[in-house]
Amino acid sequence: LRERRKPESRETPSARRKAHFFLGASNKRAKTVVLHIDGLDDSSRRGLCEEALLRIRGVISFTFQMAVKRCIVRIRSDLKTEALASAIAATQVMKAQEVVKGENGEEVLDSSVEVEQNQDLPEYLPEDESPSLDPDRAVTRVGSAEEGASWLGAAANFLSRSFYW
């Protein structure tokens, strides 16, 4: 009689532990906040709200539920909900309230979210392209005529572009 064995799992215990650690670590550093936004009526207001949320450092992602005027925002755990409310209030056409679960499990609008005027987080730096002042002092010049003139130069050029030194 032949004894049948179960196929062994290719996933090692350390791999399972690493995956679990990775998932747990990312969840500890982020939290989800549900905001009810008064004035979130159309796509232009949604665009204003998107711009306001994108300026806040610590916002990971957000989705809108336009039918119920809500925005689900995933933020870093050290970011305050007041920062979100103040950014939305800065649009001067919308007001945000946090949606929290009540004692009986019903959703309650938390109007105690204070709008803070002074944010301690700086805005993002502008994305300006700084042109190189002196192109002759660059590390490598792409496509120069001297490099590709011979087959040896072409081979050297190919090798230098193909491998990371």
OpenMM code with the backbone's topology and positions (N, CA, C; nanometers):
from openmm import Vec3, app, unit

residues = "LEU ARG GLU ARG ARG LYS PRO GLU SER ARG GLU THR PRO SER ALA ARG ARG LYS ALA HIS PHE PHE LEU GLY ALA SER ASN LYS ARG ALA LYS THR VAL VAL LEU HIS ILE ASP GLY LEU ASP ASP SER SER ARG ARG GLY LEU CYS GLU GLU ALA LEU LEU ARG ILE ARG GLY VAL ILE SER PHE THR PHE GLN MET ALA VAL LYS ARG CYS ILE VAL ARG ILE ARG SER ASP LEU LYS THR GLU ALA LEU ALA SER ALA ILE ALA ALA THR GLN VAL MET LYS ALA GLN GLU VAL VAL LYS GLY GLU ASN GLY GLU GLU VAL LEU ASP SER SER VAL GLU VAL GLU GLN ASN GLN ASP LEU PRO GLU TYR LEU PRO GLU ASP GLU SER PRO SER LEU ASP PRO ASP ARG ALA VAL THR ARG VAL GLY SER ALA GLU GLU GLY ALA SER TRP LEU GLY ALA ALA ALA ASN PHE LEU SER ARG SER PHE TYR TRP".split()
positions = [
    Vec3(0.0827, -0.1182, 0.0000),
    Vec3(0.0000, 0.0000, 0.0000),
    Vec3(0.0869, 0.1243, 0.0000),
    Vec3(0.0460, 0.2196, -0.0784),
    Vec3(0.1180, 0.3465, -0.0817),
    Vec3(0.0540, 0.4434, 0.0152),
    Vec3(0.1386, 0.5134, 0.0804),
    Vec3(0.0890, 0.6147, 0.1739),
    Vec3(0.0860, 0.7489, 0.1017),
    Vec3(-0.0294, 0.8125, 0.1061),
    Vec3(-0.0419, 0.9421, 0.0400),
    Vec3(-0.0108, 1.0527, 0.1390),
    Vec3(0.0644, 1.1467, 0.0917),
    Vec3(0.0984, 1.2624, 0.1746),
    Vec3(0.0278, 1.3847, 0.1204),
    Vec3(-0.0027, 1.4728, 0.2114),
    Vec3(-0.0587, 1.6004, 0.1699),
    Vec3(0.0543, 1.6841, 0.1128),
    Vec3(0.0264, 1.7573, 0.0078),
    Vec3(0.1317, 1.8450, -0.0440),
    Vec3(0.1646, 1.9521, 0.0597),
    Vec3(0.2931, 1.9734, 0.0766),
    Vec3(0.3356, 2.0709, 0.1758),
    Vec3(0.3137, 2.2115, 0.1224),
    Vec3(0.2838, 2.2987, 0.2135),
    Vec3(0.2643, 2.4377, 0.1768),
    Vec3(0.3988, 2.4999, 0.1433),
    Vec3(0.4010, 2.5724, 0.0353),
    Vec3(0.5252, 2.6381, -0.0050),
    Vec3(0.5481, 2.7655, 0.0742),
    Vec3(0.4470, 2.8104, 0.1434),
    Vec3(0.4588, 2.9327, 0.2218),
    Vec3(0.5177, 2.8984, 0.3580),
    Vec3(0.6290, 2.9556, 0.3877),
    Vec3(0.6955, 2.9266, 0.5146),
    Vec3(0.6327, 3.0086, 0.6260),
    Vec3(0.6488, 2.9644, 0.7506),
    Vec3(0.5938, 3.0432, 0.8618),
    Vec3(0.6518, 3.1838, 0.8687),
    Vec3(0.7786, 3.1998, 0.8322),
    Vec3(0.8370, 3.3338, 0.8370),
    Vec3(0.7752, 3.4244, 0.7308),
    Vec3(0.7389, 3.3686, 0.6146),
    Vec3(0.6746, 3.4488, 0.5106),
    Vec3(0.5361, 3.4924, 0.5555),
    Vec3(0.4634, 3.4011, 0.6221),
    Vec3(0.3322, 3.4390, 0.6745),
    Vec3(0.3456, 3.5481, 0.7790),
    Vec3(0.4469, 3.5370, 0.8636),
    Vec3(0.4673, 3.6349, 0.9697),
    Vec3(0.5035, 3.7707, 0.9098),
    Vec3(0.5852, 3.7721, 0.8045),
    Vec3(0.6230, 3.8977, 0.7407),
    Vec3(0.5021, 3.9643, 0.6774),
    Vec3(0.4192, 3.8867, 0.6089),
    Vec3(0.3009, 3.9439, 0.5459),
    Vec3(0.2065, 3.9988, 0.6518),
    Vec3(0.1889, 3.9259, 0.7590),
    Vec3(0.1015, 3.9728, 0.8660),
    Vec3(0.1594, 4.0979, 0.9309),
    Vec3(0.2900, 4.0995, 0.9499),
    Vec3(0.3545, 4.2163, 1.0081),
    Vec3(0.3366, 4.3375, 0.9182),
    Vec3(0.3519, 4.3159, 0.7867),
    Vec3(0.3381, 4.4268, 0.6929),
    Vec3(0.1970, 4.4841, 0.6979),
    Vec3(0.0976, 4.3977, 0.6948),
    Vec3(-0.0403, 4.4453, 0.6969),
    Vec3(-0.0723, 4.5145, 0.8280),
    Vec3(-0.0257, 4.4588, 0.9378),
    Vec3(-0.0530, 4.5184, 1.0676),
    Vec3(0.0143, 4.6528, 1.0842),
    Vec3(0.1357, 4.6667, 1.0339),
    Vec3(0.2090, 4.7916, 1.0498),
    Vec3(0.1437, 4.9038, 0.9717),
    Vec3(0.0949, 4.8740, 0.8515),
    Vec3(0.0346, 4.9805, 0.7723),
    Vec3(-0.0987, 5.0235, 0.8329),
    Vec3(-0.1707, 4.9314, 0.8938),
    Vec3(-0.2984, 4.9671, 0.9540),
    Vec3(-0.2809, 5.0480, 1.0816),
    Vec3(-0.1705, 5.0299, 1.1516),
    Vec3(-0.1487, 5.1044, 1.2748),
    Vec3(-0.1169, 5.2503, 1.2472),
    Vec3(-0.0588, 5.2782, 1.1328),
    Vec3(-0.0179, 5.4146, 1.1037),
    Vec3(-0.1250, 5.4946, 1.0313),
    Vec3(-0.2383, 5.4366, 1.0009),
    Vec3(-0.3418, 5.5070, 0.9265),
    Vec3(-0.4766, 5.4861, 0.9935),
    Vec3(-0.5632, 5.5842, 0.9746),
    Vec3(-0.7004, 5.5711, 1.0239),
    Vec3(-0.7948, 5.6248, 0.9172),
    Vec3(-0.9186, 5.5830, 0.9269),
    Vec3(-1.0201, 5.6230, 0.8306),
    Vec3(-1.1193, 5.7159, 0.8982),
    Vec3(-1.1461, 5.8282, 0.8338),
    Vec3(-1.2386, 5.9282, 0.8865),
    Vec3(-1.3488, 5.9480, 0.7831),
    Vec3(-1.4731, 5.9504, 0.8294),
    Vec3(-1.5868, 5.9768, 0.7411),
    Vec3(-1.6349, 6.1184, 0.7693),
    Vec3(-1.6394, 6.2005, 0.6654),
    Vec3(-1.6828, 6.3391, 0.6789),
    Vec3(-1.8129, 6.3608, 0.6033),
    Vec3(-1.9069, 6.4289, 0.6681),
    Vec3(-2.0281, 6.4752, 0.6004),
    Vec3(-2.0013, 6.6198, 0.5627),
    Vec3(-2.0088, 6.6506, 0.4339),
    Vec3(-1.9697, 6.7827, 0.3858),
    Vec3(-2.0930, 6.8565, 0.3358),
    Vec3(-2.1340, 6.9588, 0.4111),
    Vec3(-2.2443, 7.0445, 0.3683),
    Vec3(-2.1950, 7.1328, 0.2546),
    Vec3(-2.2661, 7.1322, 0.1443),
    Vec3(-2.2271, 7.2110, 0.0283),
    Vec3(-2.1626, 7.1287, -0.0809),
    Vec3(-2.1480, 6.9988, -0.0598),
    Vec3(-2.0897, 6.9102, -0.1614),
    Vec3(-2.2020, 6.8707, -0.2576),
    Vec3(-2.2320, 6.9609, -0.3517),
    Vec3(-2.3493, 6.9436, -0.4363),
    Vec3(-2.3182, 6.8968, -0.5781),
    Vec3(-2.2093, 6.9450, -0.6354),
    Vec3(-2.1817, 6.9126, -0.7751),
    Vec3(-2.0332, 6.8866, -0.7957),
    Vec3(-1.9956, 6.8622, -0.9203),
    Vec3(-1.8569, 6.8244, -0.9497),
    Vec3(-1.7592, 6.9395, -0.9287),
    Vec3(-1.8047, 7.0638, -0.9437),
    Vec3(-1.7126, 7.1758, -0.9198),
    Vec3(-1.6784, 7.1868, -0.7714),
    Vec3(-1.7771, 7.1651, -0.6854),
    Vec3(-1.7497, 7.1659, -0.5406),
    Vec3(-1.6638, 7.0460, -0.5018),
    Vec3(-1.6876, 6.9349, -0.5685),
    Vec3(-1.6045, 6.8169, -0.5424),
    Vec3(-1.4587, 6.8457, -0.5788),
    Vec3(-1.4377, 6.9140, -0.6899),
    Vec3(-1.3023, 6.9524, -0.7302),
    Vec3(-1.2361, 7.0431, -0.6282),
    Vec3(-1.3129, 7.1389, -0.5740),
    Vec3(-1.2596, 7.2258, -0.4684),
    Vec3(-1.2198, 7.1449, -0.3460),
    Vec3(-1.3046, 7.0501, -0.3099),
    Vec3(-1.2768, 6.9657, -0.1936),
    Vec3(-1.1541, 6.8784, -0.2185),
    Vec3(-1.1411, 6.8240, -0.3385),
    Vec3(-1.0233, 6.7432, -0.3727),
    Vec3(-0.8958, 6.8249, -0.3598),
    Vec3(-0.8978, 6.9473, -0.4128),
    Vec3(-0.7797, 7.0334, -0.4044),
    Vec3(-0.7445, 7.0651, -0.2600),
    Vec3(-0.8467, 7.0901, -0.1778),
    Vec3(-0.8209, 7.1215, -0.0371),
    Vec3(-0.7610, 7.0019, 0.0359),
    Vec3(-0.8116, 6.8821, 0.0080),
    Vec3(-0.7595, 6.7627, 0.0752),
    Vec3(-0.6202, 6.7255, 0.0254),
    Vec3(-0.5925, 6.7508, -0.1019),
    Vec3(-0.4607, 6.7183, -0.1560),
    Vec3(-0.3512, 6.8073, -0.0979),
    Vec3(-0.3879, 6.9256, -0.0508),
    Vec3(-0.2886, 7.0152, 0.0085),
    Vec3(-0.2475, 6.9735, 0.1490),
    Vec3(-0.3254, 6.8867, 0.2118),
    Vec3(-0.2974, 6.8463, 0.3498),
    Vec3(-0.1959, 6.7338, 0.3494),
    Vec3(-0.0887, 6.7560, 0.4205),
    Vec3(0.0135, 6.6525, 0.4307),
    Vec3(-0.0326, 6.5504, 0.5333),
    Vec3(-0.0341, 6.4249, 0.4954),
    Vec3(-0.0811, 6.3190, 0.5834),
    Vec3(-0.2072, 6.2521, 0.5329),
    Vec3(-0.2692, 6.3082, 0.4289),
    Vec3(-0.3859, 6.2453, 0.3666),
    Vec3(-0.3347, 6.1379, 0.2718),
    Vec3(-0.3799, 6.0148, 0.2930),
    Vec3(-0.3343, 5.9024, 0.2116),
    Vec3(-0.4241, 5.8850, 0.0896),
    Vec3(-0.5550, 5.8806, 0.1123),
    Vec3(-0.6489, 5.8652, 0.0012),
    Vec3(-0.7849, 5.9152, 0.0456),
    Vec3(-0.8717, 5.9384, -0.0520),
    Vec3(-1.0087, 5.9771, -0.0202),
    Vec3(-1.1008, 5.9360, -0.1332),
    Vec3(-1.2259, 5.9057, -0.0962),
    Vec3(-1.3301, 5.8732, -0.1933),
    Vec3(-1.4552, 5.9512, -0.1566),
    Vec3(-1.5339, 5.9831, -0.2572),
    Vec3(-1.6551, 6.0607, -0.2352),
    Vec3(-1.7780, 5.9742, -0.2551),
    Vec3(-1.8805, 6.0014, -0.1749),
    Vec3(-2.0147, 5.9466, -0.1940),
    Vec3(-2.1056, 6.0672, -0.2140),
    Vec3(-2.1181, 6.1086, -0.3381),
    Vec3(-2.1874, 6.2333, -0.3696),
    Vec3(-2.3354, 6.2285, -0.3325),
    Vec3(-2.3977, 6.1127, -0.3399),
    Vec3(-2.5411, 6.1027, -0.3118),
    Vec3(-2.5731, 6.1388, -0.1672),
    Vec3(-2.4825, 6.1057, -0.0756),
    Vec3(-2.5074, 6.1342, 0.0664),
    Vec3(-2.4162, 6.2448, 0.1188),
    Vec3(-2.3440, 6.3128, 0.0277),
    Vec3(-2.2555, 6.4248, 0.0616),
    Vec3(-2.1498, 6.3854, 0.1638),
    Vec3(-2.0836, 6.2735, 0.1378),
    Vec3(-1.9810, 6.2255, 0.2304),
    Vec3(-1.8494, 6.2037, 0.1586),
    Vec3(-1.7440, 6.2084, 0.2391),
    Vec3(-1.6098, 6.1817, 0.1900),
    Vec3(-1.5414, 6.0901, 0.2907),
    Vec3(-1.4902, 5.9779, 0.2444),
    Vec3(-1.4181, 5.8838, 0.3301),
    Vec3(-1.2702, 5.9092, 0.3067),
    Vec3(-1.2010, 5.9507, 0.4131),
    Vec3(-1.0621, 5.9930, 0.4022),
    Vec3(-0.9756, 5.8995, 0.4846),
    Vec3(-0.8699, 5.8489, 0.4239),
    Vec3(-0.7708, 5.7683, 0.4962),
    Vec3(-0.6523, 5.8594, 0.5241),
    Vec3(-0.6182, 5.8736, 0.6528),
    Vec3(-0.5142, 5.9674, 0.6935),
    Vec3(-0.4151, 5.8999, 0.7859),
    Vec3(-0.2998, 5.9636, 0.8035),
    Vec3(-0.2028, 5.9148, 0.9009),
    Vec3(-0.2608, 5.9312, 1.0399),
    Vec3(-0.2191, 5.8447, 1.1308),
    Vec3(-0.2785, 5.8447, 1.2643),
    Vec3(-0.2453, 5.9703, 1.3433),
    Vec3(-0.1386, 6.0419, 1.3080),
    Vec3(-0.1031, 6.1622, 1.3822),
    Vec3(-0.1694, 6.2885, 1.3276),
    Vec3(-0.2468, 6.2768, 1.2209),
    Vec3(-0.3167, 6.3917, 1.1647),
    Vec3(-0.4515, 6.4077, 1.2341),
    Vec3(-0.4838, 6.5308, 1.2715),
    Vec3(-0.6100, 6.5574, 1.3408),
    Vec3(-0.7229, 6.5757, 1.2399),
    Vec3(-0.8414, 6.5384, 1.2827),
    Vec3(-0.9599, 6.5569, 1.1992),
    Vec3(-0.9879, 6.7053, 1.1784),
    Vec3(-0.9476, 6.7871, 1.2754),
    Vec3(-0.9684, 6.9317, 1.2653),
    Vec3(-0.8955, 6.9906, 1.1452),
    Vec3(-0.7813, 6.9313, 1.1100),
    Vec3(-0.7066, 6.9805, 0.9935),
    Vec3(-0.7868, 6.9595, 0.8656),
    Vec3(-0.8570, 6.8464, 0.8570),
    Vec3(-0.9416, 6.8206, 0.7401),
    Vec3(-1.0575, 6.9196, 0.7353),
    Vec3(-1.1218, 6.9393, 0.8507),
    Vec3(-1.2366, 7.0294, 0.8569),
    Vec3(-1.1962, 7.1725, 0.8243),
    Vec3(-1.0797, 7.2152, 0.8726),
    Vec3(-1.0367, 7.3524, 0.8454),
    Vec3(-0.9999, 7.3715, 0.6986),
    Vec3(-0.9425, 7.2696, 0.6360),
    Vec3(-0.9087, 7.2806, 0.4938),
    Vec3(-1.0348, 7.2899, 0.4091),
    Vec3(-1.1358, 7.2140, 0.4453),
    Vec3(-1.2616, 7.2188, 0.3701),
    Vec3(-1.3342, 7.3502, 0.3969),
    Vec3(-1.3273, 7.3990, 0.5209),
    Vec3(-1.3899, 7.5273, 0.5537),
    Vec3(-1.3187, 7.6434, 0.4850),
    Vec3(-1.1909, 7.6272, 0.4534),
    Vec3(-1.1154, 7.7327, 0.3859),
    Vec3(-1.1656, 7.7569, 0.2440),
    Vec3(-1.2404, 7.6629, 0.1880),
    Vec3(-1.2997, 7.6843, 0.0557),
    Vec3(-1.4103, 7.7889, 0.0618),
    Vec3(-1.4623, 7.8161, 0.1795),
    Vec3(-1.5656, 7.9161, 0.2085),
    Vec3(-1.7007, 7.8849, 0.1451),
    Vec3(-1.7170, 7.7659, 0.0890),
    Vec3(-1.8471, 7.7265, 0.0349),
    Vec3(-1.8926, 7.5922, 0.0912),
    Vec3(-1.8063, 7.5276, 0.1711),
    Vec3(-1.8406, 7.3977, 0.2280),
    Vec3(-1.8032, 7.3934, 0.3755),
    Vec3(-1.8699, 7.3023, 0.4472),
    Vec3(-1.8438, 7.2822, 0.5894),
    Vec3(-1.8443, 7.1318, 0.6157),
    Vec3(-1.7456, 7.0837, 0.6912),
    Vec3(-1.7326, 6.9401, 0.7154),
    Vec3(-1.7635, 6.9070, 0.8605),
    Vec3(-1.8316, 6.7936, 0.8794),
    Vec3(-1.8579, 6.7381, 1.0116),
    Vec3(-1.8188, 6.5914, 1.0081),
    Vec3(-1.7592, 6.5440, 1.1171),
    Vec3(-1.7190, 6.4041, 1.1231),
    Vec3(-1.8396, 6.3167, 1.1543),
    Vec3(-1.8489, 6.2027, 1.0873),
    Vec3(-1.9543, 6.1050, 1.1130),
    Vec3(-1.8965, 6.0001, 1.2071),
    Vec3(-1.9588, 5.9866, 1.3260),
    Vec3(-1.9130, 5.8886, 1.4247),
    Vec3(-2.0284, 5.7959, 1.4597),
    Vec3(-1.9947, 5.6793, 1.5124),
    Vec3(-2.0970, 5.5838, 1.5558),
    Vec3(-2.1431, 5.6204, 1.6962),
    Vec3(-2.2745, 5.6214, 1.7162),
    Vec3(-2.3306, 5.6499, 1.8474),
    Vec3(-2.3277, 5.5272, 1.9366),
    Vec3(-2.3857, 5.5407, 2.0558),
    Vec3(-2.3866, 5.4305, 2.1523),
    Vec3(-2.4650, 5.3105, 2.1015),
    Vec3(-2.5711, 5.3352, 2.0281),
    Vec3(-2.6549, 5.2266, 1.9772),
    Vec3(-2.6148, 5.1824, 1.8370),
    Vec3(-2.5048, 5.2340, 1.7851),
    Vec3(-2.4586, 5.1950, 1.6529),
    Vec3(-2.5075, 5.2844, 1.5408),
    Vec3(-2.5890, 5.3852, 1.5723),
    Vec3(-2.6376, 5.4749, 1.4682),
    Vec3(-2.5311, 5.5806, 1.4379),
    Vec3(-2.5376, 5.6352, 1.3187),
    Vec3(-2.4405, 5.7365, 1.2780),
    Vec3(-2.4835, 5.8733, 1.3289),
    Vec3(-2.3882, 5.9441, 1.3883),
    Vec3(-2.4143, 6.0757, 1.4454),
    Vec3(-2.3130, 6.1733, 1.3870),
    Vec3(-2.3596, 6.2929, 1.3509),
    Vec3(-2.2679, 6.3956, 1.3025),
    Vec3(-2.2048, 6.4647, 1.4220),
    Vec3(-2.0731, 6.4646, 1.4272),
    Vec3(-1.9996, 6.5266, 1.5373),
    Vec3(-1.9684, 6.6700, 1.4977),
    Vec3(-2.0449, 6.7627, 1.5529),
    Vec3(-2.0236, 6.9039, 1.5193),
    Vec3(-1.9205, 6.9687, 1.6108),
    Vec3(-1.8592, 6.8903, 1.6994),
    Vec3(-1.7590, 6.9472, 1.7900),
    Vec3(-1.6219, 6.9574, 1.7250),
    Vec3(-1.6130, 6.9222, 1.5969),
    Vec3(-1.4853, 6.9348, 1.5266),
    Vec3(-1.4598, 7.0834, 1.5060),
    Vec3(-1.3609, 7.1346, 1.5763),
    Vec3(-1.3306, 7.2769, 1.5688),
    Vec3(-1.2438, 7.3051, 1.4473),
    Vec3(-1.2739, 7.4146, 1.3829),
    Vec3(-1.1947, 7.4547, 1.2673),
    Vec3(-1.0755, 7.5322, 1.3189),
    Vec3(-0.9575, 7.4783, 1.2957),
    Vec3(-0.8374, 7.5465, 1.3431),
    Vec3(-0.7822, 7.6347, 1.2322),
    Vec3(-0.7412, 7.7531, 1.2689),
    Vec3(-0.6934, 7.8492, 1.1707),
    Vec3(-0.5455, 7.8314, 1.1396),
    Vec3(-0.4651, 7.8003, 1.2398),
    Vec3(-0.3212, 7.7867, 1.2187),
    Vec3(-0.2855, 7.6403, 1.2084),
    Vec3(-0.2398, 7.5999, 1.0931),
    Vec3(-0.1973, 7.4619, 1.0760),
    Vec3(-0.0471, 7.4557, 1.0955),
    Vec3(-0.0029, 7.3563, 1.1703),
    Vec3(0.1394, 7.3434, 1.1959),
    Vec3(0.2128, 7.2687, 1.0854),
    Vec3(0.1404, 7.2190, 0.9862),
    Vec3(0.2039, 7.1471, 0.8763),
    Vec3(0.2261, 7.2419, 0.7589),
    Vec3(0.3467, 7.2448, 0.7026),
    Vec3(0.3711, 7.3341, 0.5885),
    Vec3(0.3068, 7.2799, 0.4616),
    Vec3(0.2858, 7.3694, 0.3655),
    Vec3(0.2310, 7.3264, 0.2375),
    Vec3(0.3406, 7.2605, 0.1556),
    Vec3(0.2996, 7.1888, 0.0521),
    Vec3(0.3956, 7.1250, -0.0362),
    Vec3(0.4750, 7.2314, -0.1122),
    Vec3(0.5982, 7.1982, -0.1463),
    Vec3(0.6792, 7.2888, -0.2261),
    Vec3(0.6305, 7.2872, -0.3704),
    Vec3(0.6451, 7.3990, -0.4413),
    Vec3(0.6028, 7.3995, -0.5822),
    Vec3(0.6924, 7.3088, -0.6646),
    Vec3(0.6351, 7.2531, -0.7702),
    Vec3(0.7076, 7.1590, -0.8551),
    Vec3(0.7667, 7.2321, -0.9747),
    Vec3(0.8744, 7.3041, -0.9522),
    Vec3(0.9418, 7.3756, -1.0597),
    Vec3(1.0584, 7.2934, -1.1100),
    Vec3(1.0728, 7.2902, -1.2399),
    Vec3(1.1872, 7.2235, -1.3006),
    Vec3(1.3029, 7.3218, -1.2998),
    Vec3(1.4134, 7.2829, -1.2386),
    Vec3(1.5297, 7.3712, -1.2380),
    Vec3(1.6203, 7.3320, -1.3545),
    Vec3(1.6334, 7.4184, -1.4533),
    Vec3(1.7177, 7.3838, -1.5682),
    Vec3(1.8650, 7.3856, -1.5286),
    Vec3(1.9418, 7.3016, -1.5935),
    Vec3(2.0853, 7.2961, -1.5687),
    Vec3(2.1489, 7.4209, -1.6277),
    Vec3(2.2278, 7.4899, -1.5473),
    Vec3(2.2882, 7.6137, -1.5930),
    Vec3(2.4013, 7.5896, -1.6921),
    Vec3(2.4826, 7.4882, -1.6691),
    Vec3(2.5974, 7.4613, -1.7542),
    Vec3(2.5892, 7.3170, -1.8043),
    Vec3(2.5406, 7.2930, -1.9264),
    Vec3(2.5248, 7.1546, -1.9735),
    Vec3(2.6577, 7.0825, -1.9937),
    Vec3(2.7702, 7.1558, -2.0066),
    Vec3(2.8994, 7.0900, -2.0242),
    Vec3(2.9489, 7.0256, -1.8959),
    Vec3(2.8925, 7.0638, -1.7823),
    Vec3(2.9370, 7.0091, -1.6546),
    Vec3(2.8471, 6.8962, -1.6062),
    Vec3(2.7593, 6.8475, -1.6913),
    Vec3(2.6701, 6.7382, -1.6539),
    Vec3(2.7497, 6.6088, -1.6414),
    Vec3(2.6936, 6.5114, -1.5693),
    Vec3(2.7633, 6.3855, -1.5468),
    Vec3(2.7783, 6.3081, -1.6767),
    Vec3(2.6695, 6.2892, -1.7493),
    Vec3(2.6769, 6.2237, -1.8796),
    Vec3(2.5932, 6.3033, -1.9774),
    Vec3(2.6389, 6.3065, -2.0993),
    Vec3(2.5628, 6.3726, -2.2047),
    Vec3(2.5064, 6.2646, -2.2948),
    Vec3(2.3767, 6.2617, -2.3068),
    Vec3(2.3107, 6.1574, -2.3842),
    Vec3(2.3217, 6.1902, -2.5321),
    Vec3(2.3696, 6.0914, -2.6077),
    Vec3(2.3714, 6.1042, -2.7527),
    Vec3(2.4767, 6.1985, -2.8072),
    Vec3(2.5897, 6.2117, -2.7429),
    Vec3(2.6924, 6.3001, -2.7974),
    Vec3(2.7556, 6.2350, -2.9204),
    Vec3(2.8049, 6.3150, -3.0108),
    Vec3(2.8554, 6.2659, -3.1390),
    Vec3(2.9861, 6.1898, -3.1227),
    Vec3(3.0697, 6.2268, -3.0250),
    Vec3(3.1995, 6.1618, -3.0101),
    Vec3(3.1855, 6.0182, -2.9618),
    Vec3(3.0841, 5.9897, -2.8794),
    Vec3(3.0711, 5.8560, -2.8215),
    Vec3(3.0326, 5.7517, -2.9253),
    Vec3(2.9398, 5.7835, -3.0124),
    Vec3(2.8869, 5.6844, -3.1047),
    Vec3(2.9579, 5.6801, -3.2380),
    Vec3(3.0726, 5.7448, -3.2515),
    Vec3(3.1408, 5.7516, -3.3803),
    Vec3(3.1987, 5.6170, -3.4215),
    Vec3(3.2445, 5.5361, -3.3281),
    Vec3(3.3031, 5.4067, -3.3622),
    Vec3(3.2214, 5.2946, -3.2994),
    Vec3(3.2491, 5.1724, -3.3416),
    Vec3(3.1760, 5.0592, -3.2848),
    Vec3(3.2149, 5.0385, -3.1395),
    Vec3(3.3379, 5.0725, -3.1025),
    Vec3(3.3807, 5.0598, -2.9638),
    Vec3(3.3073, 5.1611, -2.8754),
    Vec3(3.2913, 5.2816, -2.9264),
    Vec3(3.2171, 5.3841, -2.8523),
    Vec3(3.0705, 5.3467, -2.8363),
    Vec3(3.0132, 5.2880, -2.9413),
    Vec3(2.8737, 5.2445, -2.9345),
    Vec3(2.8568, 5.1326, -2.8329),
    Vec3(2.9536, 5.0393, -2.8293),
    Vec3(2.9468, 4.9294, -2.7323),
    Vec3(2.9632, 4.9818, -2.5905),
    Vec3(3.0544, 5.0751, -2.5704),
    Vec3(3.0740, 5.1335, -2.4374),
    Vec3(2.9499, 5.2101, -2.3936),
    Vec3(2.8897, 5.2815, -2.4858),
    Vec3(2.7670, 5.3548, -2.4561),
    Vec3(2.6546, 5.2588, -2.4176),
    Vec3(2.6420, 5.1485, -2.4907),
    Vec3(2.5395, 5.0491, -2.4601),
    Vec3(2.5603, 4.9902, -2.3210),
    Vec3(2.6836, 4.9533, -2.2889),
    Vec3(2.7121, 4.8933, -2.1583),
    Vec3(2.6877, 4.9916, -2.0445),
    Vec3(2.7256, 5.1156, -2.0634),
    Vec3(2.7072, 5.2127, -1.9550),
    Vec3(2.5597, 5.2432, -1.9314),
    Vec3(2.4778, 5.2350, -2.0354),
    Vec3(2.3342, 5.2595, -2.0172),
    Vec3(2.2597, 5.1360, -1.9686),
    Vec3(2.3135, 5.0182, -1.9959),
    Vec3(2.2435, 4.8945, -1.9613),
    Vec3(2.2649, 4.8515, -1.8175),
    Vec3(2.3793, 4.8828, -1.7619),
    Vec3(2.4113, 4.8347, -1.6274),
    Vec3(2.4166, 4.9504, -1.5294),
    Vec3(2.3696, 4.9214, -1.4102),
    Vec3(2.3749, 5.0201, -1.3029),
    Vec3(2.5075, 5.0044, -1.2311),
    Vec3(2.5921, 5.1022, -1.2364),
    Vec3(2.7244, 5.0929, -1.1752),
    Vec3(2.7120, 5.1360, -1.0360),
] * unit.nanometer
topology = app.Topology()
chain = topology.addChain("A")
for resn in residues:
    res = topology.addResidue(resn, chain)
    for name in ("N", "CA", "C"):
        topology.addAtom(name, app.Element.getBySymbol(name[0]), res)
